[in-house]
Amino acid sequence: MENFILIFHFLIAVVLIGLILIQQGKGAEAGASFGSGASQTVFGSSGSWNFFSRMTAILSTIFFVTSISLAVIAKNKTVVDSVLLPELEVIPVEPALETDLPAVENTVEELEIPQ
């Protein structure tokens, strides 16, 4: 079922991209008023706005539904094992090693701050 939804999701994405790429922008209709003959289209004198906008809305809705269904399927298949998340181990603290650095013996309260 997941593979079917994934293939359908991919096909809808490709068709949606193609549909968006063949649409004309808003400025493309201005040339029809100057006699370029662009108003005579395959989709009639009303233009292709209704057809393309309706198909884009339908395909984008299907795309979002398949996206959500794939996310739900992926969430339901996720299993967290205790093997992957071991309990925290207690690391024994060893005493500090001898260093050449001098030890700080005064605490913050004991330091005198000039005013």
Secondary structure, 3 states (H helix, E strand, C coil): CHHHHHHHHHHHHHHHHHHHHCCCCHHHHHHHHHCCCCCCCCCCCCCCHHHHHHHHHHHHHHHHHHHHHHHHHHHHHCCCCCCCCCCCCCCCCCCCCCCCCCCCCCCCCCCCCCC
